Amino acid sequence: MKNLFKLLIAMALVLACATPGMAADKPEVKLAYVEWDCAAASTNLVKAVLQEKMGYDVEILPVTAAAMWMAVGTGDVDGQVTAWLPVTHADYLKEVQGKVEDLGPIVGGAKLGWAVPSYVEVDSIADLNDNADKFDGKIIGIDPGAGLMRLSEKAMKEYNLDKFELMEGSGSTMTAALANAIKNKEWVVVTAWSPHWMFGRWDLKYLDDPKGVLGEEEQIHTIVRNGLNDDMPEVYAMLDNFHYESPDQLQTLMAWNQEDGADRYENAKRFMKEYPELVESWLPKN
């Protein structure tokens, strides 16, 4: 029995030494995100790559935009992959300047604005006040504190939209209101961004923003806490490499997540299978 016990101990030590890549030997990775469709899609994709390909345990934390930036700045989480720059999240970045590292864009072609169904006979934000009754005096927004909402509040003042109220909600309540209006052929204006699955599902158009309040084309960046490269060089390298080849790839992943019974993590694994060369390019090179 004594010899058997020694043999079992020896086998356990050999197994432990032979599998250094297992999650038990690696620190847990924490990522923050906001419950936006693009953010949830990218964050789950990073989680899947870190877990399925690199053997890490990953916790993803849904929070508000302000809390997301603060958590990275304080080091409570390791990073986030949904920073809209250079305009939308500029104030958040300024607040944590020197405490975080910008690893650059994961995708370009990002845009913020206000959108309406194509049948709406208004093409500019400047013309909204004249048609306030048709819109029931409401601009359908998303979660308070989002960069888009802060810019939308500014637009309300710049365009003197005193006949409108900016309605707070979430990404899901915004798209639900849009779906209901389109079903009934009603006029509706929503705070919008691309890439987003709703532009693939419905025929929408952005309203012109002649004053440029809502910004120009942007990029979505990865932001990590200071010191991540020292503490978790493999994770840092993967996040530094993470990117899409085009906005269409992100939009495809987001569309999968809108299917009935969709599971974001399973769709992330599906993406990994369909784009193996892209995923391989994200992995650290020894």
VORO-972195 format. One record per residue: residue number from 1; x, y, z of N, C-alpha, C, O in turn. Coordinates in steps of 0.1 Angstrom, whole numbers, always signed. Example, Ala and Ser with C-alpha at 12.3 -4.5 7.8 and 13.67 -1.06 7.14 Angstrom:
BEGIN
num:neast:nnorth:nup:caeast:canorth:caup:ceast:cnorth:cup:oeast:onorth:oup
1:+132:-57:+78:+123:-45:+78:+132:-33:+78:+142:-33:+85
2:+128:-22:+71:+137:-11:+71:+129:+0:+79:+134:+11:+80
END
This chain:
BEGIN
num:neast:nnorth:nup:caeast:canorth:caup:ceast:cnorth:cup:oeast:onorth:oup
1:+8:-12:+0:+0:+0:+0:+9:+13:+0:+6:+22:-7
2:+20:+12:+8:+28:+24:+9:+35:+27:-5:+35:+38:-9
3:+39:+16:-12:+45:+17:-25:+34:+23:-35:+37:+31:-44
4:+22:+18:-34:+11:+22:-43:+8:+37:-40:+6:+45:-50
5:+9:+41:-28:+6:+56:-24:+17:+64:-31:+14:+75:-36
6:+30:+60:-30:+41:+67:-35:+39:+68:-50:+43:+79:-56
7:+35:+57:-57:+33:+57:-71:+23:+67:-75:+24:+74:-85
8:+11:+68:-68:+1:+77:-71:+5:+91:-70:+2:+100:-78
9:+13:+94:-59:+19:+108:-57:+28:+111:-69:+27:+123:-74
10:+36:+102:-73:+46:+105:-84:+38:+107:-97:+42:+116:-105
11:+28:+99:-99:+20:+101:-112:+13:+115:-112:+12:+121:-122
12:+8:+119:-100:+2:+132:-99:+11:+143:-102:+8:+153:-109
13:+24:+142:-97:+34:+152:-99:+38:+153:-114:+40:+164:-120
14:+39:+141:-120:+42:+141:-135:+31:+147:-143:+34:+155:-152
15:+19:+144:-139:+7:+150:-147:+7:+165:-145:+5:+172:-155
16:+10:+170:-133:+10:+184:-131:+21:+191:-139:+18:+202:-145
17:+33:+185:-139:+43:+191:-147:+41:+190:-162:+46:+198:-170
18:+33:+180:-166:+31:+178:-181:+20:+186:-186:+19:+187:-198
19:+13:+193:-177:+1:+201:-182:+2:+215:-177:-7:+219:-170
20:+13:+222:-179:+14:+236:-174:+4:+246:-180:+2:+256:-174
21:-2:+242:-191:-12:+251:-197:-26:+251:-192:-34:+258:-196
22:-28:+242:-182:-42:+241:-177:-45:+253:-169:-37:+260:-163
23:-59:+257:-169:-63:+269:-162:-60:+270:-148:-58:+281:-142
24:-59:+258:-141:-56:+258:-127:-42:+264:-124:-40:+269:-113
25:-33:+264:-133:-20:+270:-132:-19:+284:-136:-8:+290:-136
26:-30:+290:-141:-30:+303:-146:-39:+312:-138:-49:+308:-133
27:-36:+325:-138:-45:+334:-131:-58:+336:-139:-58:+335:-151
28:-68:+339:-132:-81:+342:-138:-81:+355:-145:-75:+365:-140
29:-86:+356:-157:-87:+368:-165:-101:+375:-163:-111:+368:-163
30:-101:+388:-160:-114:+395:-158:-115:+405:-169:-107:+414:-171
31:-127:+405:-176:-130:+415:-186:-143:+422:-183:-153:+415:-180
32:-144:+434:-185:-156:+442:-183:-162:+445:-197:-155:+447:-207
33:-175:+447:-197:-182:+451:-210:-195:+457:-206:-200:+455:-195
34:-201:+464:-216:-214:+469:-215:-224:+461:-223:-220:+455:-233
35:-236:+460:-219:-246:+451:-225:-251:+457:-239:-262:+459:-241
36:-241:+461:-247:-243:+464:-261:-241:+452:-269:-232:+444:-265
37:-248:+450:-280:-246:+438:-288:-232:+436:-293:-227:+425:-293
38:-226:+447:-298:-212:+446:-303:-202:+443:-292:-193:+434:-293
39:-204:+449:-280:-195:+446:-269:-197:+432:-264:-186:+426:-261
40:-209:+427:-262:-211:+414:-258:-205:+403:-267:-199:+393:-263
41:-207:+406:-280:-202:+397:-290:-186:+396:-290:-181:+385:-289
42:-180:+407:-290:-165:+407:-289:-159:+402:-276:-150:+394:-276
43:-166:+405:-265:-161:+401:-252:-162:+385:-251:-153:+379:-246
44:-173:+380:-255:-175:+365:-255:-165:+358:-264:-161:+347:-261
45:-162:+365:-275:-152:+359:-284:-138:+358:-278:-132:+348:-279
46:-134:+369:-272:-121:+369:-265:-121:+359:-254:-111:+351:-252
47:-132:+358:-246:-133:+348:-236:-131:+334:-242:-124:+326:-236
48:-138:+331:-252:-137:+318:-258:-123:+314:-263:-119:+303:-261
49:-116:+324:-269:-103:+321:-274:-93:+319:-262:-85:+310:-262
50:-95:+327:-252:-86:+326:-240:-88:+312:-233:-79:+306:-228
51:-101:+308:-233:-104:+295:-226:-102:+283:-235:-95:+274:-230
52:-107:+284:-247:-106:+272:-255:-92:+270:-261:-88:+258:-264
53:-85:+280:-264:-72:+279:-271:-60:+281:-262:-50:+276:-265
54:-62:+288:-250:-51:+291:-242:-52:+286:-228:-42:+288:-220
55:-63:+280:-224:-64:+274:-211:-66:+283:-199:-63:+278:-188
56:-71:+295:-202:-74:+304:-190:-88:+303:-186:-97:+299:-194
57:-91:+306:-174:-105:+308:-169:-107:+323:-170:-99:+331:-167
58:-119:+327:-176:-122:+341:-179:-136:+344:-173:-145:+337:-175
59:-136:+355:-165:-148:+360:-160:-152:+373:-167:-143:+382:-168
60:-164:+374:-173:-168:+386:-180:-179:+393:-171:-188:+387:-167
61:-177:+406:-170:-186:+414:-161:-194:+425:-168:-187:+434:-173
62:-207:+423:-169:-215:+434:-175:-217:+446:-166:-222:+444:-155
63:-213:+457:-170:-214:+469:-161:-218:+481:-170:-220:+480:-182
64:-219:+493:-164:-222:+505:-172:-209:+509:-178:-198:+505:-175
65:-210:+518:-188:-198:+523:-195:-188:+530:-186:-176:+527:-186
66:-193:+538:-177:-185:+545:-167:-178:+535:-158:-166:+537:-155
67:-185:+526:-153:-179:+516:-144:-169:+507:-151:-159:+503:-145
68:-171:+504:-164:-162:+496:-172:-148:+503:-173:-138:+497:-170
69:-148:+516:-176:-136:+523:-177:-129:+524:-164:-117:+523:-162
70:-137:+527:-153:-131:+529:-140:-125:+516:-135:-114:+516:-129
71:-131:+504:-138:-126:+491:-134:-113:+488:-140:-104:+482:-134
72:-111:+492:-153:-98:+490:-159:-88:+499:-154:-77:+495:-151
73:-92:+511:-151:-83:+521:-146:-78:+518:-132:-66:+520:-129
74:-86:+512:-124:-82:+508:-110:-75:+494:-110:-70:+490:-99
75:-76:+487:-121:-70:+474:-121:-79:+463:-116:-75:+452:-114
76:-92:+466:-113:-101:+456:-108:-105:+446:-119:-108:+434:-116
77:-103:+450:-132:-104:+440:-143:-92:+442:-151:-85:+452:-150
78:-90:+433:-160:-78:+433:-168:-79:+441:-181:-69:+446:-187
79:-91:+442:-186:-93:+450:-198:-107:+450:-203:-116:+444:-197
80:-109:+456:-215:-122:+457:-222:-119:+458:-237:-109:+464:-241
81:-128:+454:-245:-126:+454:-260:-137:+462:-267:-142:+458:-277
82:-142:+473:-260:-153:+480:-266:-152:+495:-263:-162:+502:-260
83:-140:+500:-265:-138:+515:-263:-140:+522:-277:-132:+519:-286
84:-149:+531:-277:-152:+538:-290:-144:+551:-290:-147:+560:-281
85:-135:+552:-299:-126:+563:-299:-124:+568:-314:-126:+560:-323
86:-121:+581:-316:-116:+590:-306:-126:+599:-299:-122:+607:-290
87:-139:+598:-302:-148:+608:-297:-157:+603:-286:-157:+608:-275
88:-164:+592:-288:-175:+587:-279:-170:+585:-265:-177:+589:-256
89:-159:+578:-263:-154:+575:-250:-142:+584:-246:-134:+580:-237
90:-140:+595:-253:-129:+604:-250:-128:+609:-236:-118:+609:-230
91:-140:+612:-230:-140:+617:-216:-136:+606:-207:-129:+609:-197
92:-141:+594:-209:-138:+583:-200:-122:+580:-201:-116:+577:-191
93:-117:+580:-213:-102:+578:-214:-94:+589:-207:-84:+586:-201
94:-99:+601:-208:-92:+612:-201:-92:+610:-186:-82:+613:-180
95:-102:+604:-181:-103:+602:-166:-94:+592:-161:-89:+592:-149
96:-90:+582:-170:-81:+572:-165:-67:+572:-172:-59:+563:-173
97:-64:+584:-178:-52:+586:-185:-40:+582:-176:-39:+587:-165
98:-31:+575:-182:-19:+571:-174:-21:+558:-166:-11:+553:-160
99:-33:+553:-165:-36:+541:-157:-40:+530:-166:-41:+518:-161
100:-41:+532:-178:-45:+522:-188:-36:+523:-200:-29:+532:-202
101:-37:+512:-208:-29:+512:-221:-39:+509:-232:-47:+499:-232
102:-38:+517:-243:-46:+515:-255:-39:+506:-264:-28:+510:-269
103:-44:+494:-267:-38:+485:-276:-42:+487:-291:-38:+479:-299
104:-50:+497:-293:-54:+500:-307:-67:+494:-311:-74:+488:-303
105:-71:+496:-324:-84:+493:-328:-86:+478:-331:-76:+471:-336
106:-98:+473:-328:-101:+459:-332:-109:+459:-345:-110:+450:-352
107:-115:+471:-348:-123:+472:-361:-125:+487:-363:-127:+495:-354
108:-126:+491:-376:-129:+505:-379:-143:+505:-385:-151:+496:-384
109:-146:+517:-391:-159:+518:-397:-171:+520:-387:-183:+518:-391
110:-167:+523:-374:-178:+524:-364:-184:+538:-366:-178:+548:-369
111:-197:+539:-363:-204:+552:-365:-215:+553:-354:-222:+543:-351
112:-217:+565:-349:-228:+568:-340:-237:+578:-347:-233:+585:-356
113:-250:+577:-343:-259:+587:-349:-274:+584:-344:-276:+576:-335
114:-283:+591:-351:-297:+589:-349:-303:+583:-362:-300:+588:-372
115:-310:+572:-360:-315:+565:-372:-330:+565:-372:-337:+565:-362
116:-336:+564:-384:-350:+563:-386:-353:+552:-397:-344:+549:-405
117:-365:+546:-397:-368:+537:-408:-368:+545:-421:-370:+557:-421
118:-365:+538:-432:-363:+545:-445:-376:+552:-450:-375:+562:-458
119:-387:+547:-445:-400:+553:-450:-403:+567:-443:-412:+574:-447
120:-395:+570:-433:-397:+583:-426:-392:+594:-435:-381:+594:-440
121:-400:+605:-437:-398:+615:-446:-390:+627:-440:-393:+638:-442
122:-380:+623:-432:-371:+633:-426:-357:+628:-428:-354:+616:-426
123:-348:+637:-432:-334:+632:-435:-324:+639:-426:-312:+635:-427
124:-328:+649:-418:-318:+656:-410:-323:+658:-395:-335:+660:-393
125:-314:+658:-386:-317:+661:-372:-323:+675:-371:-332:+678:-363
126:-318:+684:-380:-322:+698:-380:-337:+699:-383:-343:+710:-380
127:-343:+689:-389:-357:+690:-393:-367:+683:-383:-379:+682:-386
128:-361:+678:-372:-370:+670:-363:-381:+678:-357:-392:+673:-356
129:-377:+690:-352:-387:+698:-344:-400:+700:-352:-410:+701:-347
130:-398:+702:-365:-410:+705:-374:-419:+693:-375:-430:+694:-380
131:-414:+681:-371:-422:+669:-372:-423:+661:-359:-425:+649:-358
132:-422:+669:-348:-422:+663:-334:-435:+654:-332:-434:+644:-326
133:-446:+659:-336:-459:+652:-334:-459:+638:-340:-464:+628:-334
134:-453:+637:-352:-452:+624:-359:-443:+614:-351:-445:+601:-352
135:-434:+619:-344:-425:+610:-336:-429:+609:-321:-422:+603:-313
136:-441:+614:-318:-446:+614:-305:-437:+621:-295:-437:+618:-283
137:-429:+630:-300:-420:+639:-292:-409:+630:-284:-405:+635:-274
138:-406:+619:-290:-396:+610:-283:-384:+606:-292:-386:+603:-304
139:-373:+606:-286:-361:+601:-292:-357:+589:-283:-354:+590:-272
140:-357:+577:-289:-355:+565:-281:-341:+562:-279:-333:+559:-288
141:-336:+563:-266:-322:+561:-263:-319:+548:-257:-327:+539:-257
142:-307:+547:-252:-302:+535:-246:-299:+537:-231:-305:+546:-225
143:-289:+530:-226:-286:+531:-211:-280:+545:-208:-271:+549:-215
144:-284:+551:-197:-279:+563:-193:-264:+562:-189:-260:+551:-184
145:-256:+572:-193:-242:+571:-190:-234:+566:-203:-222:+568:-203
146:-241:+560:-212:-234:+556:-225:-229:+568:-232:-235:+579:-232
147:-218:+567:-239:-212:+578:-246:-222:+584:-256:-223:+596:-258
148:-229:+575:-263:-239:+579:-273:-250:+587:-266:-255:+597:-273
149:-254:+584:-254:-264:+592:-247:-259:+606:-244:-266:+616:-244
150:-246:+606:-239:-241:+620:-236:-240:+629:-248:-243:+640:-248
151:-236:+623:-260:-236:+630:-272:-250:+634:-277:-252:+645:-282
152:-259:+625:-274:-273:+628:-278:-279:+639:-270:-286:+648:-275
153:-275:+640:-257:-279:+651:-249:-274:+664:-254:-281:+675:-254
154:-262:+664:-258:-255:+676:-264:-263:+680:-277:-265:+691:-280
155:-266:+670:-285:-273:+672:-298:-287:+679:-295:-291:+688:-302
156:-294:+674:-284:-307:+680:-281:-305:+695:-279:-314:+703:-283
157:-294:+699:-272:-292:+713:-270:-288:+721:-282:-293:+732:-285
158:-278:+715:-290:-273:+722:-301:-284:+724:-312:-283:+734:-319
159:-293:+715:-313:-304:+716:-323:-316:+722:-317:-327:+722:-324
160:-316:+725:-305:-327:+731:-298:-340:+723:-299:-351:+728:-303
161:-339:+710:-296:-350:+701:-298:-359:+701:-286:-360:+691:-278
162:-365:+713:-283:-373:+715:-271:-387:+708:-272:-394:+708:-262
163:-390:+702:-284:-403:+695:-285:-401:+680:-283:-410:+672:-285
164:-389:+676:-280:-386:+662:-278:-380:+659:-264:-375:+667:-257
165:-382:+646:-261:-376:+641:-248:-367:+629:-252:-371:+620:-260
166:-355:+629:-247:-346:+618:-249:-349:+607:-239:-347:+609:-227
167:-354:+596:-243:-358:+585:-235:-347:+576:-231:-340:+570:-240
168:-344:+573:-218:-334:+564:-214:-340:+550:-214:-352:+547:-213
169:-331:+540:-216:-335:+526:-217:-323:+517:-218:-314:+518:-209
170:-322:+509:-228:-311:+500:-230:-311:+496:-245:-320:+500:-252
171:-301:+489:-249:-300:+485:-263:-312:+477:-267:-317:+478:-278
172:-316:+468:-258:-327:+459:-261:-341:+466:-262:-349:+463:-270
173:-343:+476:-252:-355:+483:-253:-356:+492:-265:-367:+495:-270
174:-344:+497:-269:-344:+506:-281:-348:+498:-293:-356:+502:-301
175:-342:+486:-295:-345:+478:-307:-360:+473:-306:-366:+471:-317
176:-365:+470:-294:-379:+466:-293:-388:+477:-297:-398:+474:-304
177:-385:+489:-293:-394:+501:-297:-393:+503:-312:-403:+506:-319
178:-381:+501:-318:-379:+502:-332:-387:+492:-340:-394:+495:-350
179:-386:+479:-335:-393:+468:-342:-408:+471:-341:-415:+468:-351
180:-413:+475:-330:-428:+478:-329:-432:+489:-338:-443:+488:-344
181:-424:+500:-339:-428:+511:-348:-428:+506:-362:-437:+510:-370
182:-418:+499:-366:-417:+494:-380:-429:+485:-383:-435:+486:-394
183:-432:+476:-374:-444:+467:-376:-457:+475:-379:-465:+470:-387
184:-458:+487:-372:-470:+495:-374:-468:+506:-383:-477:+515:-384
185:-457:+507:-390:-454:+517:-400:-455:+531:-393:-459:+541:-399
186:-450:+532:-381:-450:+545:-374:-436:+551:-375:-426:+545:-378
187:-436:+564:-373:-424:+572:-373:-417:+570:-360:-423:+571:-349
188:-404:+568:-360:-396:+566:-348:-382:+570:-351:-377:+568:-362
189:-375:+576:-341:-361:+580:-342:-354:+573:-330:-358:+575:-319
190:-343:+567:-333:-336:+560:-322:-321:+564:-322:-315:+567:-333
191:-315:+563:-311:-300:+565:-310:-294:+552:-315:-298:+541:-311
192:-285:+553:-324:-280:+541:-331:-265:+541:-333:-258:+551:-332
193:-260:+529:-336:-246:+528:-339:-243:+516:-349:-252:+507:-349
194:-232:+517:-356:-229:+505:-364:-214:+502:-361:-206:+511:-358
195:-210:+489:-362:-219:+479:-367:-229:+474:-357:-227:+474:-345
196:-241:+471:-362:-252:+466:-354:-261:+458:-363:-264:+461:-374
197:-267:+447:-357:-275:+438:-365:-288:+444:-370:-293:+439:-380
198:-292:+455:-364:-305:+461:-368:-305:+467:-382:-315:+467:-389
199:-292:+471:-387:-291:+476:-400:-292:+465:-411:-295:+467:-422
200:-290:+452:-406:-291:+441:-415:-306:+436:-415:-310:+430:-425
201:-313:+438:-404:-327:+433:-403:-337:+443:-410:-346:+438:-416
202:-335:+456:-408:-344:+466:-413:-338:+476:-422:-326:+477:-422
203:-346:+482:-430:-341:+492:-439:-341:+506:-432:-352:+512:-430
204:-330:+510:-427:-328:+522:-419:-319:+532:-425:-311:+528:-434
205:-320:+544:-421:-310:+554:-425:-306:+563:-414:-314:+566:-405
206:-294:+568:-414:-290:+577:-404:-294:+591:-408:-294:+595:-420
207:-299:+599:-398:-302:+613:-401:-289:+621:-402:-280:+619:-395
208:-289:+630:-411:-278:+639:-413:-276:+647:-400:-285:+651:-393
209:-263:+649:-397:-260:+657:-385:-251:+669:-390:-239:+668:-388
210:-257:+679:-395:-249:+690:-401:-240:+697:-392:-230:+703:-396
211:-242:+697:-379:-233:+703:-369:-222:+694:-364:-214:+698:-357
212:-223:+681:-368:-213:+672:-364:-212:+669:-349:-202:+665:-344
213:-223:+670:-343:-224:+668:-328:-221:+653:-324:-214:+651:-314
214:-226:+644:-332:-225:+630:-329:-212:+624:-334:-210:+611:-333
215:-203:+632:-340:-190:+627:-344:-190:+621:-357:-200:+619:-364
216:-177:+618:-361:-175:+612:-374:-172:+597:-372:-175:+591:-361
217:-167:+590:-383:-165:+576:-382:-154:+573:-371:-145:+581:-370
218:-157:+563:-363:-148:+559:-352:-142:+545:-354:-145:+538:-363
219:-134:+541:-344:-129:+528:-343:-132:+522:-329:-134:+530:-319
220:-133:+509:-328:-135:+503:-315:-121:+497:-310:-115:+490:-318
221:-117:+501:-298:-103:+498:-294:-104:+488:-282:-114:+486:-275
222:-92:+482:-280:-90:+474:-268:-82:+482:-258:-72:+488:-261
223:-87:+482:-245:-80:+489:-234:-77:+479:-223:-85:+472:-219
224:-64:+480:-218:-61:+471:-207:-55:+479:-196:-50:+490:-197
225:-55:+473:-184:-49:+479:-172:-33:+480:-174:-27:+471:-180
226:-27:+489:-167:-13:+490:-166:-8:+477:-159:-14:+473:-149
227:+3:+472:-164:+9:+461:-158:+5:+447:-163:+10:+437:-159
228:-5:+447:-172:-10:+434:-177:+1:+427:-184:+2:+414:-183
229:+9:+434:-192:+20:+428:-199:+30:+421:-190:+36:+410:-194
230:+32:+426:-178:+41:+420:-168:+35:+408:-162:+41:+397:-160
231:+22:+409:-158:+15:+399:-150:+10:+387:-159:+11:+376:-155
232:+5:+390:-171:-1:+380:-180:+4:+383:-194:-4:+387:-202
233:+16:+380:-197:+21:+384:-211:+14:+377:-222:+12:+383:-233
234:+9:+364:-220:+2:+357:-230:-11:+364:-233:-15:+366:-244
235:-18:+368:-222:-31:+374:-223:-30:+388:-230:-38:+392:-239
236:-19:+395:-226:-17:+408:-232:-14:+407:-247:-20:+414:-255
237:-6:+397:-251:-3:+394:-265:-16:+391:-273:-17:+396:-284
238:-24:+383:-267:-37:+379:-274:-46:+391:-276:-51:+393:-287
239:-47:+399:-266:-55:+411:-267:-49:+421:-276:-57:+429:-283
240:-36:+422:-276:-29:+431:-286:-31:+427:-300:-32:+435:-309
241:-32:+414:-302:-34:+408:-316:-49:+408:-320:-52:+408:-332
242:-58:+409:-311:-72:+407:-314:-78:+418:-323:-76:+430:-320
243:-84:+414:-334:-90:+424:-343:-99:+416:-353:-98:+404:-355
244:-108:+423:-360:-115:+418:-371:-109:+423:-384:-104:+434:-384
245:-111:+415:-394:-106:+420:-407:-115:+430:-414:-111:+438:-422
246:-128:+430:-410:-138:+439:-415:-149:+440:-405:-152:+431:-397
247:-157:+452:-405:-169:+453:-397:-179:+442:-400:-187:+438:-391
248:-179:+436:-412:-189:+426:-415:-187:+413:-407:-197:+407:-403
249:-175:+410:-402:-173:+399:-394:-179:+400:-380:-186:+391:-375
250:-177:+412:-375:-184:+415:-362:-199:+415:-364:-206:+410:-355
251:-204:+421:-375:-218:+422:-377:-224:+408:-379:-235:+405:-374
252:-217:+399:-385:-221:+385:-386:-223:+378:-373:-233:+372:-370
253:-213:+380:-364:-213:+374:-351:-225:+380:-343:-232:+373:-336
254:-227:+393:-344:-239:+399:-337:-252:+394:-343:-261:+392:-335
255:-253:+391:-356:-265:+386:-361:-268:+372:-356:-280:+369:-353
256:-258:+364:-355:-260:+350:-349:-265:+351:-335:-274:+343:-331
257:-261:+361:-327:-266:+363:-314:-280:+367:-313:-286:+367:-302
258:-286:+371:-324:-300:+375:-324:-309:+364:-328:-322:+365:-327
259:-304:+352:-331:-312:+341:-335:-319:+335:-323:-314:+336:-312
260:-331:+329:-325:-338:+323:-314:-330:+313:-306:-323:+304:-312
261:-329:+314:-293:-322:+305:-285:-307:+306:-286:-299:+297:-282
262:-302:+318:-291:-288:+319:-293:-280:+320:-280:-285:+325:-270
263:-268:+314:-280:-259:+314:-269:-246:+322:-273:-239:+317:-283
264:-243:+333:-267:-232:+341:-272:-219:+333:-272:-211:+335:-281
265:-216:+325:-261:-204:+318:-260:-203:+307:-271:-192:+306:-277
266:-214:+300:-273:-214:+290:-284:-212:+296:-298:-206:+291:-306
267:-218:+308:-300:-216:+315:-312:-201:+320:-314:-196:+321:-325
268:-195:+323:-303:-181:+327:-303:-173:+315:-308:-163:+317:-316
269:-176:+303:-303:-169:+291:-307:-172:+288:-322:-163:+283:-329
270:-184:+291:-326:-188:+289:-340:-179:+298:-349:-174:+294:-360
271:-177:+311:-344:-169:+320:-352:-155:+315:-353:-148:+317:-363
272:-150:+310:-342:-136:+304:-342:-134:+293:-352:-124:+292:-359
273:-145:+285:-354:-144:+274:-364:-145:+279:-378:-139:+274:-387
274:-152:+290:-380:-154:+295:-394:-143:+305:-398:-141:+307:-410
275:-135:+310:-389:-124:+319:-392:-112:+314:-385:-106:+322:-377
276:-107:+302:-388:-96:+296:-380:-83:+304:-383:-75:+305:-373
277:-80:+309:-395:-68:+316:-397:-67:+329:-390:-57:+333:-385
278:-79:+336:-389:-79:+348:-382:-77:+346:-367:-69:+353:-361
279:-83:+336:-361:-82:+333:-347:-67:+329:-345:-61:+333:-334
280:-61:+321:-353:-47:+317:-352:-38:+330:-351:-28:+330:-344
281:-41:+340:-359:-33:+352:-359:-33:+360:-345:-25:+368:-343
282:-44:+357:-337:-45:+363:-324:-36:+357:-313:-33:+363:-303
283:-33:+344:-315:-26:+337:-305:-11:+341:-304:-5:+344:-314
284:-6:+341:-291:+8:+345:-289:+17:+336:-297:+15:+324:-297
285:+28:+342:-302:+38:+334:-309:+50:+332:-299:+56:+341:-294
286:+53:+319:-297:+64:+316:-288:+78:+318:-295:+88:+316:-289
END
